[in-house]
Amino acid sequence: MAEHLLEVKGLKQHFPIKTGFMKKTMLKAVDGVSFTIDRGETLGLVGESGCGKTTVGRSLLRLYKPTAGSIKYHGQEIDDQNIQGFRKQMQVVFQDPYSSLNPRMTVGDIVGEPLDIHKLYKTEKEREQKVVSLLELVGLNSDHKRRYAHEFSGGQRQRIGIARALAVDPEFIVCDEPVSALDVSIQAQIINTFDELQQKLGLAYLFIAHDLHVVHHMSRRIAVMYLGKIVETAVADDIINLPMHPYTQSLISAIPIPDPKQARERHRIVLQGEVPSPLNVPSGCAFRNRCRWRQDICAEQTPELRELAPGHEVACWNPQMPK
């Protein structure tokens, strides 16, 4: 079997939070996450706000130093000593195109900065040619390189962010909710840009989002997160059509349906209560206080991901098989 491009095992990211005088409590933002991504594949990562999706992406790139766990890229474990050697291969597109671009730099300098840092050109003319080709690759033109970020729309700014990520010719990109800050009319254009770049350049994505429609369209596989843990992972169609975890089922039931008749006939699963604080995670299954199907064992033991169907893993003591 060929090795995975990226292999994550037991990733934990805990932050010390001051909760009183001379007292700190560990906030478990990510608590034992494992997954793999193959070359040219997109893994979608979905869940409610605050579940740890963005923290996972930033920990992969070591923008945060992981508390525990291993991250392997091409079979080689990434650590503090060798991370600089992986910077060109792993890049990120941030959520907010309004704050992720330097307002004092021209677009040409924003896109060209990675080329400067990694010394990827020999002459100024070569640098300029690379910047222009990157802008054209994402649907912009050479005239844009002389302008500043504030002169562009949200969708155009996100294209600039994508061009910047592509400047060092990476294999893997963390897409951190790259369309959530954009108008719905622009989202489809940016999603299509990601699709086209993947087909053209063979890129692999970790696509983080809370919109299941977007993730389903983009991803081959989907992982569902809840309170720092992955609770279900499967092929994208199986997550949408055959969800087994009660939390995934509630997410799927919340997807809007354009047909009013179908929308009225569909059973909406409304979760009770609030998401627990990651500062005080319940014992056993973190979802149990909101689950309709909880049992005694749910309060006693934390369920691990187990394969219930080919390629379909669920972390639940009482999974609900689709009828």
C-alpha positions in Angstrom: 0.0 0.0 0.0 1.3 3.4 -1.0 2.1 5.8 1.9 -0.3 8.6 2.7 0.7 12.1 1.9 -0.3 13.2 5.4 -0.9 11.0 8.4 -2.1 12.4 11.8 -2.2 10.2 14.9 -3.5 11.2 18.3 -3.2 15.0 17.7 -3.8 17.0 20.9 -3.8 20.8 21.3 -4.3 22.0 24.8 -4.1 25.6 25.9 -3.5 26.8 29.5 -6.3 29.2 30.5 -6.2 31.3 33.6 -9.4 30.5 35.6 -8.6 32.1 38.9 -5.9 33.5 41.1 -2.8 31.4 40.6 -5.0 28.8 38.8 -4.9 27.5 35.3 -7.1 25.0 33.5 -6.3 23.2 30.3 -8.6 24.0 27.4 -8.8 20.9 25.2 -9.2 22.5 21.8 -8.2 19.3 20.0 -8.2 16.0 22.0 -6.8 13.0 20.2 -7.6 13.5 16.4 -6.4 11.0 13.8 -6.8 11.0 10.0 -5.0 10.5 6.8 -5.0 12.5 3.5 -3.7 11.0 0.2 -2.1 12.8 -2.7 -4.6 14.8 -4.7 -7.4 14.1 -2.2 -9.7 16.5 -0.3 -10.7 15.7 3.3 -13.5 17.8 4.5 -13.6 18.7 8.2 -16.9 19.9 9.6 -18.5 20.8 12.9 -20.0 23.6 15.0 -18.1 26.8 15.7 -15.6 26.2 18.4 -15.2 22.4 17.9 -11.5 22.7 17.1 -11.5 22.6 13.2 -9.2 25.6 12.7 -6.9 24.5 15.5 -6.4 21.2 13.8 -5.4 23.0 10.6 -3.0 25.4 12.3 -1.5 22.5 14.4 -0.7 20.6 11.2 1.3 23.6 10.0 2.8 24.0 13.4 1.5 27.5 13.7 0.6 26.1 17.1 3.0 23.6 18.6 1.0 20.4 19.2 0.6 19.2 22.8 0.9 15.6 21.8 0.5 13.3 18.8 2.4 12.8 15.6 2.1 14.4 12.1 3.8 12.6 9.3 4.3 14.1 5.8 5.5 11.6 3.1 6.2 9.2 6.0 8.5 11.7 7.8 7.5 13.0 11.2 7.3 16.8 11.4 8.9 18.4 14.5 10.4 21.7 15.5 13.8 20.8 14.0 12.6 20.0 10.5 9.4 22.1 10.1 11.2 24.7 7.9 11.9 22.1 5.3 8.2 21.4 5.0 7.0 25.0 4.7 7.1 25.0 0.9 5.1 21.8 0.7 2.3 22.8 3.1 0.4 26.1 2.8 -2.8 27.7 4.1 -5.6 29.8 2.8 -7.2 31.8 5.7 -10.8 32.4 6.4 -11.0 36.2 6.2 -9.6 37.7 3.0 -10.1 41.2 4.6 -7.6 40.7 7.4 -5.2 38.1 6.0 -3.6 40.5 3.4 -1.2 43.3 4.4 -2.9 46.6 3.4 0.4 48.4 3.0 1.7 46.0 0.4 0.8 45.8 -3.3 -0.7 42.6 -4.6 2.5 42.0 -6.5 4.5 42.1 -3.2 1.9 40.0 -1.3 2.1 37.2 -3.9 5.9 37.7 -4.4 6.8 37.6 -0.7 6.9 33.8 -0.5 9.2 33.9 -3.5 11.5 36.3 -1.7 11.6 34.3 1.5 12.4 31.0 -0.2 14.6 32.6 -2.9 12.7 31.0 -5.8 13.9 33.4 -8.5 17.2 34.5 -10.0 16.3 37.9 -11.5 13.7 40.6 -10.9 12.2 39.8 -14.3 11.8 36.2 -13.4 10.1 37.2 -10.1 7.7 39.5 -12.0 6.8 36.7 -14.5 6.1 34.3 -11.7 3.8 36.8 -9.9 1.9 37.5 -13.1 1.5 33.8 -13.9 0.2 33.1 -10.4 -2.3 35.9 -10.6 -3.5 34.6 -14.0 -3.7 31.1 -12.6 -6.4 32.2 -10.0 -8.4 34.4 -12.4 -6.7 37.8 -12.0 -4.6 39.7 -14.5 -1.2 41.4 -14.6 -2.6 44.9 -14.0 -3.8 43.8 -10.5 -0.2 43.4 -9.2 0.2 47.2 -8.9 -2.9 47.7 -6.8 -3.6 47.3 -3.0 -5.9 44.8 -1.3 -8.5 47.4 -0.3 -9.2 48.0 -3.9 -10.6 44.5 -4.5 -13.8 42.7 -3.6 -13.9 39.8 -1.1 -13.8 37.2 -3.8 -10.8 38.8 -5.5 -9.0 39.1 -2.2 -9.4 35.4 -1.6 -8.0 34.7 -5.0 -5.0 36.8 -4.0 -4.7 34.7 -0.9 -4.8 31.5 -3.0 -2.1 32.9 -5.4 0.1 33.6 -2.4 -0.4 30.0 -1.1 0.5 28.6 -4.6 3.6 30.7 -4.9 5.9 28.1 -3.4 4.4 25.2 -5.4 2.9 23.3 -2.5 1.4 19.8 -2.5 -1.0 20.3 0.4 -3.1 23.3 1.4 -5.2 23.8 4.5 -8.3 25.7 3.4 -9.6 27.3 6.6 -13.2 28.1 5.9 -12.1 29.9 2.7 -15.6 30.9 1.5 -17.5 31.5 4.8 -16.7 35.3 4.8 -17.9 35.7 1.1 -21.2 36.4 -0.4 -23.1 33.3 -1.5 -22.9 34.5 -5.2 -19.1 34.5 -5.0 -18.7 31.3 -3.0 -19.3 29.1 -6.0 -16.7 30.9 -8.1 -14.0 30.4 -5.4 -15.0 26.7 -4.9 -14.7 26.1 -8.6 -11.3 27.8 -8.5 -10.2 25.3 -5.8 -11.5 22.4 -8.0 -9.7 23.6 -11.1 -6.4 24.1 -9.3 -6.7 20.6 -7.8 -7.2 19.0 -11.2 -4.5 21.1 -12.8 -1.8 20.9 -10.0 -2.7 17.7 -8.2 -3.2 19.5 -4.9 -4.4 17.8 -1.7 -6.7 19.8 0.6 -7.8 19.8 4.2 -11.1 21.7 3.6 -12.4 23.1 6.9 -16.0 24.5 6.8 -19.3 24.4 8.6 -21.4 24.3 5.5 -22.1 20.6 4.6 -23.2 21.5 1.1 -19.8 23.1 0.3 -17.9 20.3 2.0 -19.8 17.6 0.2 -19.1 19.2 -3.1 -15.4 19.6 -2.5 -14.5 16.4 -0.6 -13.9 12.8 -1.3 -14.1 12.0 2.4 -15.6 13.9 5.3 -14.7 13.9 9.0 -17.2 15.3 11.6 -15.8 17.0 14.7 -17.5 17.6 18.0 -15.7 19.2 21.0 -12.2 18.5 19.9 -12.8 14.9 18.7 -13.7 13.3 15.4 -16.9 11.4 15.9 -17.5 10.1 12.4 -15.6 9.8 9.1 -16.6 8.2 5.8 -16.9 8.8 2.1 -18.7 12.1 1.4 -21.9 10.5 0.0 -22.1 8.1 3.0 -21.9 11.0 5.5 -24.7 12.8 3.8 -26.9 9.8 3.0 -26.0 7.2 5.7 -25.0 9.1 8.8 -24.7 6.9 11.9 -23.6 9.2 14.7 -26.5 11.1 16.3 -24.6 14.4 16.0 -24.0 13.9 12.3 -27.7 13.1 11.8 -28.7 16.3 13.5 -26.3 18.3 11.2 -27.7 16.6 8.1 -31.2 17.3 9.1 -30.4 21.0 9.4 -29.3 21.3 5.7 -31.8 23.6 3.9 -34.0 21.9 1.2 -35.2 24.2 -1.6 -38.4 22.2 -2.2 -41.0 23.5 0.4 -43.0 20.2 0.3 -39.9 18.0 1.0 -38.8 20.5 3.7 -42.2 20.2 5.5 -42.1 16.4 5.3 -38.5 16.1 6.6 -37.9 15.3 10.3 -35.7 18.0 11.8 -33.5 16.7 14.7 -33.2 19.6 17.2 -30.4 19.1 19.8 -31.2 19.9 23.4 -28.9 21.9 25.6 -25.7 23.8 24.7 -22.2 22.6 23.6 -20.2 21.8 26.8 -17.2 24.0 27.5 -13.9 22.6 26.4 -12.6 23.7 29.8 -15.0 21.2 31.5 -15.6 18.3 29.1 -18.1 15.7 30.4 -16.9 12.3 31.3 -17.3 9.5 28.8 -18.8 10.7 25.5 -18.7 14.5 25.2 -22.0 14.4 23.2 -24.0 12.4 25.7 -25.8 15.3 27.4 -27.4 16.3 24.1 -28.0 12.7 22.7 -31.4 11.1 22.4 -29.9 7.6 22.4 -27.5 7.9 25.4 -26.9 4.8 27.6 -25.2 4.3 31.0 -21.9 3.4 29.3 -21.9 6.8 27.5 -21.1 8.5 30.9 -18.5 5.9 31.9 -16.3 5.4 28.8 -15.1 7.5 25.9 -16.0 5.8 22.6 -13.2 5.3 20.1 -13.6 5.4 16.3 -14.5 1.9 15.0 -15.3 0.8 11.5 -19.0 -0.2 11.2 -19.0 -0.4 7.4 -16.2 -0.4 4.8 -14.4 3.0 5.2 -17.1 4.3 7.7 -15.9 4.9 11.2 -18.0 6.1 14.1 -17.2 7.0 17.7 -20.5 6.1 19.4 -21.6 3.4 21.9 -25.1 3.3 20.3 -24.8 4.2 16.6 -28.1 4.5 14.7 -27.9 2.5 11.5 -29.7 4.2 8.7 -33.0 2.6 7.7 
